[in-house]
Amino acid sequence: MSNIKIVVATTKKYKMPDDNMYLPLHVGAMNSKSTIPGYERDDNGDDNISEKNSQYCELTGLYWAWKNLNADFIGLVHYRRYFGSPKNSKAEDVFDRVLKRDELEEILKTSSIVVPAKRNYYIETLHSHYSHTHYEEQLTKTKSIIERKYPEYLDSYERVMSQTSGHMFNMMIMRRDILSRYCKWLFDILGELENELKDNRLDPYQGRYVGRIGEIIFNVWLDYQITTGEVPRYQIKELPCIHMERINWLKKGYAFLRAKVFHKKYKHSF
């Protein structure tokens, strides 16, 4: 049996799956005024970036897992979003639809990376959607950092930005050595972005851009692994993303169209 740990990033007490491969992690704990009894904290350990949670979002949890967990496979999900069970997709209780250890063990016999099924924006590319809802300058700066530090990834960057779908939510499960390679690449780029693009005019929602850029360039990294054969496509397994709370798709769709047509930036999550 593999040693598997999947971090569940959360900022509050919430119902968790009844499976010890899931590790509830209080992200942004360093700047929080409260503690969550029984949950691990992302400011534990000598190496963490908990204080940057307002910019990095759940990625402070990924960084903590990378630096502090010793497991064969390490993953990141959210208290409101999980990988879905391939067997129980129609269960009445939403927590019964969450991926179980025995199901994941079977998947990991032939896969080294698990990702959420692609989210399709249909009438927007990843580049145009980000530019309409956030700030294009952040993508421009990210591209220049990749061009300077990882030029071999530029073709993948251009290819991904022109696509209308991507693996979103900063969710993944990876074999530990692959996760280490990814995190070294990711946090090197995001650290440069944070240092080079300081903008105090952003509201708290837009100020989380570092985490959102990480969400997009995960697809760049993945595309490069596939095209170079570093990780064969057959070793990458897609699973559905399960939302634990109801989504107001009408409100979300309206905001999406306002952003595209009238360039109204998002002010909050949906």
PAZAPA-4460 file (N, C-alpha, C; in steps of 0.05 Angstrom, whole numbers, plus 32768, in hexadecimal, padded with zeros to 4 digits):
% residues 270
    n_x    n_y    n_z   ca_x   ca_y   ca_z    c_x    c_y    c_z   seq   type   mol
   8011   7FE8   8000   8000   8000   8000   8012   8019   8000     1      M     A
   800C   802C   7FEE   801B   8045   7FEC   8015   8057   8003     2      S     A
   8028   8067   800B   8024   807C   801E   801A   8095   800F     3      N     A
   8000   809C   8013   7FF3   80B1   8004   7FEA   80C6   8018     4      I     A
   7FF0   80E0   8013   7FE5   80F6   8022   7FDA   810B   800F     5      K     A
   7FC1   8111   8013   7FB4   8126   8003   7FAC   813D   8016     6      I     A
   7FB9   8153   8012   7FB3   816A   8023   7F98   8176   801B     7      V     A
   7F88   817C   802F   7F6E   818A   802A   7F72   81A6   8034     8      V     A
   7F76   81B9   8022   7F7A   81D5   8029   7F60   81E1   8033     9      A     A
   7F61   81EE   804A   7F49   81FB   8055   7F51   8212   8067    10      T     A
   7F3F   8225   806A   7F43   823B   807D   7F30   823A   8094    11      T     A
   7F20   8225   8095   7F0C   8223   80AB   7F06   8206   80B1    12      K     A
   7EF8   8201   80C7   7EEF   81E7   80CE   7EDA   81DE   80BA    13      K     A
   7EDC   81C6   80B0   7EC9   81BC   809C   7EC9   819E   809D    14      Y     A
   7EB3   8192   8094   7EB2   8175   8093   7EC7   816B   8080    15      K     A
   7ED5   8155   8088   7EEA   8149   8079   7EE4   812C   8072    16      M     A
   7EF0   8121   805D   7EEC   8105   8057   7EF6   80F3   806D    17      P     A
   7EE8   80DD   8071   7EF0   80C9   8085   7F04   80B6   807A    18      D     A
   7F1C   80C0   8075   7F31   80B0   8068   7F4C   80BD   8070    19      D     A
   7F5D   80AE   807D   7F76   80BB   8087   7F8A   80C2   8072    20      N     A
   7F85   80BD   8059   7F98   80C7   8044   7F93   80E5   8040    21      M     A
   7F7B   80EF   8049   7F76   810C   8047   7F80   811A   8061    22      Y     A
   7F8F   812F   805D   7F9B   813E   8073   7F91   815A   8073    23      L     A
   7F7E   8161   8085   7F74   817D   8086   7F8B   8190   808E    24      P     A
   7F8E   81A5   807E   7FA4   81B8   8083   7F99   81D4   8083    25      L     A
   7F9E   81E2   809A   7F96   81FE   809D   7FAA   820F   808D    26      H     A
   7FA2   821A   8076   7FB4   822A   8066   7FB1   8247   806E    27      V     A
   7FC8   8256   806C   7FC8   8271   8076   7FC7   8273   8094    28      G     A
   7FCF   825D   80A1   7FCD   825C   80BF   7FDD   8271   80CD    29      A     A
   7FF4   8279   80C2   8005   828D   80CF   7FF7   82A7   80D3    30      M     A
   7FE6   82AF   80C0   7FD9   82C9   80C2   7FBC   82C6   80CC    31      N     A
   7FB4   82AF   80D4   7F99   82AA   80DE   7F97   82B1   80FB    32      S     A
   7F80   82BC   8103   7F7B   82C3   811F   7F71   82AC   812F    33      K     A
   7F6C   8295   8122   7F61   827E   8130   7F70   8265   8127    34      S     A
   7F6D   8250   8137   7F78   8236   8130   7F61   8223   812B    35      T     A
   7F66   820D   811D   7F52   81F9   8118   7F5B   81DF   8126    36      I     A
   7F4F   81D8   813C   7F58   81C1   814B   7F58   81A7   813A    37      P     A
   7F6E   8198   813C   7F70   817F   812D   7F7A   8181   8111    38      G     A
   7F7D   8199   8107   7F86   819D   80EB   7FA4   81A4   80EC    39      Y     A
   7FB3   819A   80D8   7FCF   81A2   80D5   7FCF   81BF   80CC    40      E     A
   7FE5   81CD   80D0   7FE8   81E9   80C9   7FFE   81ED   80B4    41      R     A
   7FFA   81FF   80A1   800F   8203   808D   8025   8215   8096    42      D     A
   8026   821D   80B0   803D   822B   80BA   804D   821A   80CC    43      D     A
   8047   8200   80CE   8057   81ED   80DC   806F   81E5   80CB    44      N     A
   8085   81DE   80D8   809D   81D7   80C9   80AF   81EF   80C4    45      G     A
   80C8   81EA   80BF   80DB   8200   80BB   80D8   820E   80A0    46      D     A
   80CC   8200   808C   80CB   820B   8071   80AD   820D   8069    47      D     A
   80A3   8225   8069   8087   8229   8060   8083   8246   8056    48      N     A
   806D   824A   8048   8067   8265   803E   804B   826D   8046    49      I     A
   8043   8264   805E   8028   8269   8068   8020   8287   8067    50      S     A
   8034   8298   806D   802D   82B5   806E   8026   82C0   8053    51      E     A
   802A   82B1   803D   8024   82BB   8022   8009   82B1   8018    52      K     A
   7FF9   82A5   8029   7FE0   8299   8021   7FCD   82AC   8012    53      N     A
   7FCE   82C6   801A   7FBC   82D9   800D   7FC2   82DD   7FF0    54      S     A
   7FDB   82D6   7FE7   7FE2   82D7   7FCB   7FE2   82BB   7FBE    55      Q     A
   7FEC   82A7   7FCD   7FF0   828D   7FC1   7FD8   827A   7FC5    56      Y     A
   7FC5   8282   7FD5   7FAD   8271   7FD9   7FB5   8255   7FE3    57      C     A
   7FA8   8241   7FD9   7FAD   8225   7FE2   7FCA   821B   7FDC    58      E     A
   7FD9   822A   7FCC   7FF4   8222   7FC6   8007   8223   7FDD    59      L     A
   7FFF   8232   7FF2   8010   8231   800B   800D   8215   8017    60      T     A
   7FF7   8208   8012   7FF3   81EC   801B   8003   81D9   800A    61      G     A
   8005   81DD   7FF0   8016   81CC   7FDF   8033   81CF   7FE7    62      L     A
   803C   81E8   7FEC   8058   81EC   7FF4   805E   81DE   800E    63      Y     A
   804B   81E0   8021   804F   81D2   803B   8051   81B4   8037    64      W     A
   8040   81A9   8026   8040   818C   8021   805A   8184   8015    65      A     A
   8063   8193   8001   807D   818E   7FF3   8094   818D   8007    66      W     A
   8095   81A0   8019   80AB   81A3   802B   80A9   8192   8045    67      K     A
   8091   8189   804C   808E   817D   8066   8082   8161   8067    68      N     A
   8077   8157   8051   806B   813D   8051   807E   8128   8045    69      L     A
   807E   8111   8051   808E   80FB   8047   807A   80E5   803F    70      N     A
   8073   80E4   8025   8060   80D0   801B   8067   80C9   7FFF    71      A     A
   805E   80B1   7FF6   8063   80A8   7FDB   8054   80B9   7FC6    72      D     A
   803C   80C1   7FCD   802B   80D3   7FBC   8020   80E9   7FCD    73      F     A
   8020   8101   7FC2   8017   8119   7FD1   8003   8127   7FBF    74      I     A
   7FED   8130   7FCB   7FD8   813E   7FBB   7FCE   8157   7FC9    75      G     A
   7FC0   8167   7FBA   7FB3   817F   7FC4   7F96   8181   7FBA    76      L     A
   7F84   8184   7FCD   7F68   818A   7FC6   7F5E   81A0   7FD8    77      V     A
   7F44   81A6   7FD7   7F39   81BC   7FE7   7F22   81B3   7FF7    78      H     A
   7F1C   81C1   800C   7F05   81B8   801D   7EEB   81B9   800E    79      Y     A
   7EE9   81C8   7FF8   7ED1   81C9   7FE8   7ED3   81BB   7FCD    80      R     A
   7EEB   81B0   7FC7   7EEF   81A2   7FAE   7F01   818A   7FB1    81      R     A
   7EF8   8173   7FA7   7F07   815A   7FA9   7F08   814C   7F8E    82      Y     A
   7F1A   8139   7F8C   7F19   8126   7F76   7F01   8113   7F7A    83      F     A
   7EF3   810E   7F65   7EDB   80FD   7F67   7EE1   80DF   7F65    84      G     A
   7ED1   80CF   7F72   7ED3   80B2   7F71   7ECA   80A9   7F55    85      S     A
   7ED9   8097   7F48   7ED0   808D   7F2E   7EB9   8079   7F30    86      P     A
   7EB2   8071   7F49   7E9D   805D   7F4D   7E83   8069   7F58    87      K     A
   7E85   807E   7F68   7E6E   8088   7F77   7E66   80A4   7F6F    88      N     A
   7E66   80AA   7F55   7E61   80C5   7F4C   7E45   80CE   7F51    89      S     A
   7E32   80BC   7F56   7E16   80C3   7F59   7E0C   80BF   7F76    90      K     A
   7E1F   80BB   7F89   7E17   80B7   7FA5   7E08   80CF   7FAF    91      A     A
   7DF4   80CA   7FC0   7DE4   80E0   7FCB   7DF4   80F3   7FDC    92      E     A
   7E04   80E8   7FEE   7E15   80F9   7FFF   7E2E   8101   7FEF    93      D     A
   7E33   811B   7FEC   7E49   8124   7FDC   7E64   8119   7FE6    94      V     A
   7E67   8114   8000   7E80   8109   800A   7E84   80EC   8002    95      F     A
   7E6F   80DF   7FFA   7E72   80C3   7FF0   7E7C   80C3   7FD3    96      D     A
   7E7C   80DB   7FC6   7E86   80DD   7FAB   7EA4   80E3   7FAA    97      R     A
   7EB0   80E8   7FC1   7ECD   80EF   7FC3   7EDE   80D7   7FBE    98      V     A
   7EF4   80DA   7FB0   7F07   80C5   7FAA   7F10   80B6   7FC4    99      L     A
   7F0F   809C   7FC3   7F17   808B   7FDA   7F33   8080   7FD6   100      K     A
   7F3F   8078   7FED   7F5A   806E   7FEC   7F5D   8056   7FD9   101      R     A
   7F4B   8042   7FDC   7F4D   802A   7FCC   7F4B   8030   7FAE   102      D     A
   7F3A   8044   7FA7   7F38   804C   7F8B   7F52   8059   7F81   103      E     A
   7F5D   806B   7F92   7F76   8078   7F8A   7F8D   8065   7F89   104      L     A
   7F8E   8052   7F9B   7FA3   803D   7F9A   7FA3   802F   7F7F   105      E     A
   7F8C   8028   7F75   7F89   801A   7F5C   7F93   802C   7F45   106      E     A
   7F8B   8046   7F46   7F93   8059   7F31   7FB1   805D   7F30   107      I     A
   7FBE   805D   7F48   7FDA   8063   7F4A   7FEC   804B   7F41   108      L     A
   7FDF   8035   7F3C   7FEE   801E   7F31   7FF9   8024   7F15   109      K     A
   7FEA   8035   7F07   7FF2   803C   7EEB   7FF5   805A   7EE6   110      T     A
   7FF0   806A   7EFA   7FF1   8087   7EF7   8004   8093   7F0B   111      S     A
   8012   80A9   7F03   8023   80B7   7F16   8019   80D3   7F1C   112      S     A
   8006   80DC   7F0D   7FFA   80F6   7F12   7FDB   80F4   7F0E   113      I     A
   7FCD   8100   7F21   7FAF   8102   7F1F   7FA8   811F   7F1E   114      V     A
   7F97   8126   7F0B   7F8F   8142   7F07   7F70   8143   7F04   115      V     A
   7F64   815B   7F0A   7F48   815E   7F06   7F41   8160   7EE8   116      P     A
   7F2A   8156   7EE1   7F22   8159   7EC5   7F23   8176   7EBC   117      A     A
   7F29   817B   7EA3   7F2C   8196   7E99   7F12   81A6   7E9C   118      K     A
   7F16   81BF   7EA3   7EFF   81D2   7EA3   7EFF   81E0   7E89   119      R     A
   7EE8   81E1   7E7B   7EE6   81EC   7E61   7ED9   8208   7E61   120      N     A
   7EE6   821C   7E56   7EDC   8237   7E55   7ECE   823D   7E3A   121      Y     A
   7ECF   822B   7E27   7EC1   822B   7E0E   7EC7   8244   7DFD   122      Y     A
   7EBF   825C   7E05   7EC2   8273   7DF4   7EDA   8285   7DFD   123      I     A
   7EEA   827B   7E0F   7F01   8289   7E19   7F19   8276   7E19   124      E     A
   7F31   8281   7E12   7F49   8272   7E17   7F51   8277   7E34   125      T     A
   7F64   8267   7E3D   7F6E   826C   7E59   7F7A   8288   7E5B   126      L     A
   7F87   8291   7E46   7F93   82AC   7E47   7F7D   82C1   7E47   127      H     A
   7F6A   82C0   7E36   7F55   82D5   7E34   7F44   82D5   7E4D   128      S     A
   7F3D   82BD   7E57   7F2D   82BC   7E6F   7F3B   82C9   7E87   129      H     A
   7F55   82C3   7E8A   7F63   82CF   7EA0   7F65   82ED   7E9C   130      Y     A
   7F6B   82F6   7E84   7F6E   8312   7E7E   7F54   8322   7E84   131      S     A
   7F3D   8315   7E7E   7F24   8323   7E83   7F1C   8323   7EA0   132      H     A
   7F22   830E   7EAF   7F19   830D   7ECA   7F2E   8317   7EDE   133      T     A
   7F47   8317   7ED6   7F5D   8320   7EE8   7F6E   8335   7ED8   134      H     A
   7F88   8333   7ED8   7F99   8347   7ECB   7FAD   833A   7EB9   135      Y     A
   7FAD   8342   7EA0   7FBE   8336   7E8C   7FDB   8339   7E92   136      E     A
   7FE2   8350   7E9F   7FFE   8355   7EA6   800A   833E   7EB6   137      E     A
   7FFA   8331   7EC6   8004   831A   7ED6   800C   8303   7EC5   138      Q     A
   7FFD   82FE   7EB0   8005   82E9   7E9D   801E   82F2   7E8D   139      L     A
   801F   830B   7E85   8036   8314   7E76   8050   8311   7E86   140      T     A
   804E   8319   7E9F   8066   8316   7EB1   806D   82F9   7EB5   141      K     A
   8059   82E8   7EB8   805F   82CB   7EBB   806D   82C0   7EA3   142      T     A
   8063   82C7   7E8B   8070   82BE   7E73   808D   82C7   7E71   143      K     A
   8093   82DF   7E79   80AE   82E9   7E77   80C0   82DB   7E8B   144      S     A
   80B5   82D3   7EA2   80C5   82C4   7EB6   80CB   82A8   7EAB   145      I     A
   80B7   829B   7E9F   80BC   8281   7E93   80D0   8283   7E7C   146      I     A
   80CD   8297   7E6C   80E0   829B   7E56   80FD   829E   7E5F   147      E     A
   8100   82AC   7E76   811A   82B1   7E81   8126   8298   7E8F   148      R     A
   8115   828B   7E9F   811F   8276   7EB1   811A   825A   7EA6   149      K     A
   8105   8256   7E97   80FE   823B   7E8C   80F5   823E   7E6F   150      Y     A
   8107   8247   7E5D   80FF   824C   7E41   80F5   8233   7E33   151      P     A
   80FD   821B   7E3B   80F3   8203   7E2F   80D5   81FF   7E33   152      E     A
   80C9   820E   7E45   80AC   820C   7E4B   809C   821F   7E3A   153      Y     A
   80A8   8230   7E2A   8099   8245   7E1C   8085   823A   7E09   154      L     A
   808C   8225   7DFA   8079   8219   7DE7   8060   820F   7DF6   155      D     A
   8065   8202   7E0D   804F   81F8   7E1D   803E   820F   7E27   156      S     A
   804B   8225   7E2F   803C   823C   7E39   802A   8247   7E23   157      Y     A
   8034   824B   7E0B   8024   8255   7DF5   800D   8242   7DEE   158      E     A
   8013   8229   7DEE   7FFE   8215   7DE7   7FE8   8215   7DFC   159      R     A
   7FEF   8216   7E15   7FDB   8215   7E2B   7FCA   822F   7E2B   160      V     A
   7FD7   8246   7E28   7FC8   825F   7E29   7FB4   8262   7E12   161      M     A
   7FB8   8253   7DFC   7FA5   8255   7DE6   7F8F   8240   7DE8   162      S     A
   7F90   822F   7DFC   7F7B   821B   7E00   7F62   8227   7E0E   163      Q     A
   7F4C   821A   7E0A   7F33   8223   7E17   7F2C   8212   7E30   164      T     A
   7F3E   8201   7E39   7F39   81F1   7E50   7F53   81EC   7E5F   165      S     A
   7F51   81E4   7E78   7F69   81DD   7E88   7F62   81D0   7EA2   166      G     A
   7F76   81C3   7EAE   7F73   81B7   7EC8   7F75   81CD   7EDD   167      H     A
   7F5F   81D3   7EEA   7F5F   81EA   7EFC   7F5E   81E2   7F1A   168      M     A
   7F5D   81F6   7F2B   7F58   81F3   7F48   7F72   81EC   7F58   169      F     A
   7F89   81EB   7F4B   7FA1   81E3   7F5A   7F9E   81C8   7F68   170      N     A
   7F91   81B6   7F5B   7F8D   819B   7F65   7F9E   8187   7F57   171      M     A
   7FAB   8175   7F65   7FBC   8161   7F59   7FC3   814C   7F6E   172      M     A
   7FCA   8134   7F65   7FD7   811F   7F75   7FEE   8116   7F64   173      I     A
   8006   8115   7F71   801E   810D   7F61   8030   80FB   7F71   174      M     A
   803F   80EA   7F63   8055   80DC   7F6F   8069   80F1   7F7A   175      R     A
   8074   80EB   7F91   8083   80FF   7F9F   809A   810B   7F8F   176      R     A
   80A9   80FC   7F80   80BF   8107   7F71   80B6   811A   7F5B   177      D     A
   809F   8113   7F4F   8094   8125   7F3A   8089   813E   7F47   178      I     A
   807C   813C   7F5E   8072   8154   7F6C   8089   8166   7F73   179      L     A
   80A0   815B   7F7B   80B7   816B   7F83   80C1   817B   7F6A   180      S     A
   80C2   816E   7F53   80CA   817C   7F3B   80B7   8193   7F34   181      R     A
   809D   818D   7F36   8089   81A1   7F30   808B   81B9   7F43   182      Y     A
   808D   81B3   7F5D   808D   81C9   7F71   80A6   81DA   7F6E   183      C     A
   80BD   81CE   7F68   80D5   81DE   7F64   80D2   81F1   7F4D   184      K     A
   80C6   81E8   7F37   80C1   81F9   7F20   80AC   820E   7F27   185      W     A
   8096   8206   7F32   807F   8218   7F38   8087   822E   7F4B   186      L     A
   8092   8228   7F62   8097   823C   7F76   80AF   824E   7F6E   187      F     A
   80C0   8245   7F5D   80D5   8256   7F52   80C8   826C   7F41   188      D     A
   80B6   8265   7F30   80A8   8278   7F1F   8096   828B   7F2F   189      I     A
   8087   8280   7F41   8075   8290   7F51   8084   82A3   7F64   190      L     A
   809A   829B   7F6E   80AB   82AC   7F7F   80B4   82C4   7F6F   191      G     A
   80BD   82C0   7F56   80C6   82D6   7F45   80AE   82E8   7F3F   192      E     A
   8097   82DC   7F39   807F   82EC   7F33   8078   82FE   7F4A   193      L     A
   8078   82F3   7F62   8071   8302   7F7A   8085   831A   7F7E   194      E     A
   809E   8315   7F79   80B2   832A   7F7D   80B1   8340   7F68   195      N     A
   80AA   8338   7F4F   80AC   834B   7F39   8091   835A   7F34   196      E     A
   807C   834F   7F3F   8061   835B   7F39   8053   8362   7F53   197      L     A
   805D   8375   7F61   8050   837E   7F7A   803C   8394   7F73   198      K     A
   8023   8390   7F7A   800E   83A3   7F73   7FFB   83A6   7F8B   199      D     A
   7FFF   83BC   7F9A   7FEF   83C0   7FB3   7FD3   83CB   7FAD   200      N     A
   7FCD   83CF   7F93   7FB2   83D9   7F8C   7F9E   83C3   7F8B   201      R     A
   7FA7   83AA   7F8A   7F94   8394   7F87   7F84   838F   7FA0   202      L     A
   7F6A   8389   7F9C   7F59   8382   7FB3   7F60   8366   7FBC   203      D     A
   7F56   835D   7FD4   7F5E   8343   7FDE   7F58   832C   7FCA   204      P     A
   7F42   832D   7FBB   7F3C   8318   7FA9   7F50   8317   7F92   205      Y     A
   7F55   832E   7F85   7F68   832F   7F6F   7F85   832B   7F79   206      Q     A
   7F8A   8331   7F92   7FA4   832D   7F9E   7FAD   8310   7F9F   207      G     A
   7F9B   82FD   7F9A   7FA2   82E1   7F9B   7FAC   82D7   7F80   208      R     A
   7FB7   82E9   7F70   7FBF   82E2   7F55   7FD5   82CE   7F53   209      Y     A
   7FE7   82CD   7F67   7FFD   82BA   7F66   7FF2   829D   7F65   210      V     A
   7FDE   8297   7F76   7FD2   827D   7F76   7FC4   8277   7F5C   211      G     A
   7FB7   828B   7F50   7FA9   8287   7F36   7FBC   8282   7F1F   212      R     A
   7FD2   8290   7F1F   7FE7   828B   7F0B   7FF1   826F   7F0E   213      I     A
   7FF5   8266   7F27   7FFD   824A   7F2C   7FEA   8236   7F20   214      G     A
   7FD0   823C   7F23   7FBB   822B   7F19   7FBD   8228   7EFB   215      E     A
   7FC3   823D   7EED   7FC5   823C   7ECF   7FDF   822F   7EC6   216      I     A
   7FF6   8236   7ED3   800F   822B   7EC8   8014   820E   7ED1   217      I     A
   8003   8204   7EE2   8003   81E7   7EE6   7FFF   81D9   7ECC   218      F     A
   7FED   81E4   7EBB   7FE8   81D8   7EA1   8000   81DB   7E8E   219      N     A
   8010   81F0   7E92   8028   81F3   7E82   803C   81DE   7E89   220      V     A
   8040   81DA   7EA3   8053   81C6   7EAD   804A   81AA   7EA3   221      W     A
   8030   81A4   7EA5   8026   818A   7E9E   8029   8186   7E80   222      L     A
   8024   819A   7E70   8027   8197   7E53   8044   8191   7E4C   223      D     A
   8056   819E   7E59   8073   8199   7E54   807B   817D   7E5B   224      Y     A
   8071   8173   7E72   8077   8157   7E7A   806D   8143   7E65   225      Q     A
   8056   8148   7E5A   804A   8136   7E46   8059   8138   7E2C   226      I     A
   805E   8150   7E22   806A   8153   7E07   8087   8149   7E07   227      T     A
   8095   814B   7E1E   80B1   8142   7E1F   80B3   8125   7E27   228      T     A
   809D   8119   7E30   809E   80FE   7E39   80A8   80FA   7E55   229      G     A
   80AC   8110   7E64   80B5   810E   7E80   80A0   80FE   7E90   230      E     A
   8087   8104   7E8B   8071   80F4   7E97   805F   80EC   7E7F   231      V     A
   805E   80D3   7E78   804D   80CA   7E62   8030   80D1   7E67   232      P     A
   8022   80D7   7E52   8005   80DE   7E55   7FF5   80C8   7E62   233      R     A
   7FFC   80AF   7E5D   7FEC   8099   7E68   7FF0   8097   7E87   234      Y     A
   8004   80A5   7E92   8008   80A5   7EAF   7FF9   80BC   7EBD   235      Q     A
   7FE9   80CB   7EAD   7FDA   80E2   7EB8   7FBD   80DB   7EB8   236      I     A
   7FB0   80DA   7ECF   7F94   80D2   7ED2   7F83   80EA   7ED8   237      K     A
   7F6E   80EE   7EC9   7F5A   8103   7ECF   7F43   80F7   7EDF   238      E     A
   7F3B   8106   7EF3   7F23   80FF   7F03   7F11   8117   7F05   239      L     A
   7EF7   8112   7F09   7EE5   8129   7F0C   7EEB   8139   7F25   240      P     A
   7EE4   8152   7F24   7EE6   8163   7F3C   7ECB   8165   7F49   241      C     A
   7ECA   815E   7F63   7EB1   815E   7F72   7EAF   8178   7F83   242      I     A
   7E9A   8187   7F7F   7E96   81A0   7F8F   7E84   8199   7FA6   243      H     A
   7E8D   81A0   7FBE   7E7E   8198   7FD6   7E66   81AA   7FDC   244      M     A
   7E66   81C2   7FD0   7E51   81D5   7FD3   7E45   81DC   7FB8   245      E     A
   7E2C   81E4   7FB9   7E1E   81EA   7FA0   7E29   8203   7F93   246      R     A
   7E2D   8203   7F79   7E37   821A   7F6A   7E20   8228   7F5C   247      I     A
   7E20   8243   7F5F   7E0C   8253   7F51   7E15   8258   7F34   248      N     A
   7E0F   8245   7F22   7E19   8247   7F07   7E0E   825F   7EF8   249      W     A
   7DF6   8268   7EFF   7DEA   827F   7EF2   7DFA   8298   7EF9   250      L     A
   7E00   829B   7F12   7E10   82B3   7F1B   7E2D   82B1   7F10   251      K     A
   7E38   8299   7F10   7E53   8296   7F05   7E54   829C   7EE7   252      K     A
   7E40   8292   7ED9   7E3F   8296   7EBC   7E3B   82B4   7EB5   253      G     A
   7E2B   82C2   7EC5   7E27   82DE   7EC1   7E41   82EE   7EC4   254      Y     A
   7E50   82E7   7EDA   7E6A   82F4   7EDF   7E7E   82EE   7EC8   255      A     A
   7E7D   82D5   7EBE   7E8F   82CD   7EA9   7E8A   82DE   7E90   256      F     A
   7E70   82E2   7E89   7E69   82F1   7E71   7E6F   830F   7E75   257      L     A
   7E6B   831A   7E8D   7E71   8336   7E93   7E8F   833A   7E8F   258      R     A
   7E9F   8327   7E98   7EBC   832A   7E95   7EC4   832A   7E78   259      A     A
   7EB8   8318   7E69   7EC0   8315   7E4C   7EB6   832D   7E3C   260      K     A
   7E9D   8336   7E40   7E92   834A   7E2F   7E99   8366   7E39   261      V     A
   7E97   836B   7E53   7E9B   8386   7E5E   7EB5   8389   7E6D   262      F     A
   7EC6   8373   7E6E   7EE0   8374   7E7C   7EDD   837C   7E99   263      H     A
   7EC8   8372   7EA6   7EC4   8376   7EC3   7ED3   8361   7ED2   264      K     A
   7EE7   8369   7EE1   7EF8   8355   7EF0   7EE7   8348   7F06   265      K     A
   7EEE   832F   7F0B   7EE2   8321   7F22   7EE9   832F   7F3C   266      Y     A
   7ED6   8330   7F4E   7EDA   833C   7F69   7EDA   8328   7F7F   267      K     A
   7ED0   8310   7F79   7ECE   82FB   7F8D   7ECB   82E0   7F7F   268      H     A
   7ECD   82CA   7F8F   7ECA   82AF   7F85   7EAC   82A9   7F82   269      S     A
   7EA6   8294   7F72   7E8A   828D   7F6E   7E86   8270   7F75   270      F     A
***
